[in-house]
Structures are given as structure tokens and as C-alpha cells.
Amino acid sequence: MNSQSFDSLQIELCPVCDKPSQPPFQPFCSSRCKLTDLGNWFGEVYRVPVEEPENLPEEESE
């Protein structure tokens, strides 16, 4: 038996359903969860926060 502790092993969980992830779909557990996550991004359920700079130079009008 390997001398490594089992405490160091971590199971990666699917970010959609919290089931153990599967190698062909990592970090997801299935194609269904992979497509659900993609649909959430396309549907703008997930958003990346953006900080707008306060002092933007104004464009010159001609």
C-alpha cells in the first residue's frame, strides 16, 4: 500500500450539481452540466464584475 495519507486526496466537485467531476468533462460531471454552465454564461446569469474608471478623457468633438 502507498504510504501517502488519504487526507491529501481531494475530490473535485462539479460546479453545477456538486457531484464528483469526471475526466472527460472536467471540471464538470457530465455533458449536461457542461452545457448548463455554458447556457448560464450565454444567458448572462454569470457576470464578471467591472470597475469603471472615474476619470475618462472626454472625446473631442469635431
Secondary structure, 3 states (H helix, E strand, C coil): CCCCCHHHCCCCECCCCCCECCHHHCCCCCHHHHHHHHHHHHCCCCCCCCCCCCCCCCCCCC
